[in-house]
Amino acid sequence: MDDHTTTSDEAVLKTLRRNLASIQERIESACERSERVSEDVHLVAVTKYADWSWVQRLAKLHHQFGENRPQQLVERQHQLPQMHWHLIGQLQRNKVRSVLPYCGLIHSVDSLKLFQKLSDVATELNLKPEVLLQINISGEQSKSGFTVSEIKERWTVLAGHHQSVSVRGFMTMAPAEQDPEQARATFRGLREFRDSLLQRRDQLPATWSLDQLSMGMSGDFEVAIEEGATIVRVGSALFNGLTRS
Ligand SMILES: *Cc1c(COP(=O)(O)O)cnc(C)c1O
């Protein structure tokens, strides 16, 4: 009876290996096109919809995982503590305390209130979390994240927390479109915004490198890389071809 499990285990592993190789090839081509080195682009495997059994298999091949629900991140982190667990989804202030000790980079800091809460809890727990500020580049009302003007207005307040929170850069989501080219303006906008802050280096806390740009998902990660992404968050393309048992 174990035979069956073994066979399907191997089939899952094979599919994951093939998908991962294909994504990595596409990352490399996008890097070549934009004269970047592929070492500067990190793949976060988004496991939010993945069966636990797939995640276990994937952990043999890859170590950077992303979850969008804090609760699921904590549960899975306990099962696979040696992996780096990125939090990419909305974080409510009342969940900060329970998730902070278990997550690596937090991509989705989308408000000043959340940022301040993170700073308070981090100080209390003696942690120094690394975060990305989520930016709503288009400024659409329906989207979460800081607007560019909010960041500019609140920069001094944000920077005042540099002892407890380290801002590594920014994250954004492009509007879901069929054509990945539609996302280019959003990604370029994020990079240009980051570059404009770097030009005022004297106003940045010395420890805030702002070197990370988390942008691009299954449908548009190549365009994101061409526009400067250092972290791409890929879910569905990675688990393509697998069906839930
Ligand atoms: C789900 C999700 C992804 C991955 O999306 P895919 O299209 O499945 O690759 C990336 N980023 C965030 C914030 C997500 O919620």
The ligand as an SDF file (V2000), in Angstrom:
LIG
                    3D

 15 15  0  0  0  0  0  0  0  0999 V2000
   -1.1820   34.7440   -4.0520 C   0  0  0  0  0  0  0  0  0  0  0  0
   -0.1910   35.7970   -4.0590 C   0  0  0  0  0  0  0  0  0  0  0  0
    0.9170   35.7270   -4.9180 C   0  0  0  0  0  0  0  0  0  0  0  0
    1.1410   34.6000   -5.9150 C   0  0  0  0  0  0  0  0  0  0  0  0
    0.1930   34.6450   -6.9250 O   0  0  0  0  0  0  0  0  0  0  0  0
    0.2640   33.6660   -8.1800 P   0  0  0  0  0  0  0  0  0  0  0  0
   -0.4680   34.3850   -9.2350 O   0  0  0  0  0  0  0  0  0  0  0  0
   -0.4080   32.4060   -7.7540 O   0  0  0  0  0  0  0  0  0  0  0  0
    1.6830   33.4510   -8.5050 O   0  0  0  0  0  0  0  0  0  0  0  0
    1.8530   36.7540   -4.8390 C   0  0  0  0  0  0  0  0  0  0  0  0
    1.7150   37.7780   -3.9810 N   0  0  0  0  0  0  0  0  0  0  0  0
    0.6670   37.8730   -3.1410 C   0  0  0  0  0  0  0  0  0  0  0  0
    0.5830   39.0320   -2.2140 C   0  0  0  0  0  0  0  0  0  0  0  0
   -0.3200   36.8900   -3.1510 C   0  0  0  0  0  0  0  0  0  0  0  0
   -1.3510   37.0040   -2.3200 O   0  0  0  0  0  0  0  0  0  0  0  0
  1  2  1  0
  2  3  1  0
  2 14  2  0
  3  4  1  0
  3 10  2  0
  4  5  1  0
  5  6  1  0
  6  7  2  0
  6  8  1  0
  6  9  1  0
 10 11  1  0
 11 12  2  0
 12 13  1  0
 12 14  1  0
 14 15  1  0
M  END
$$$$
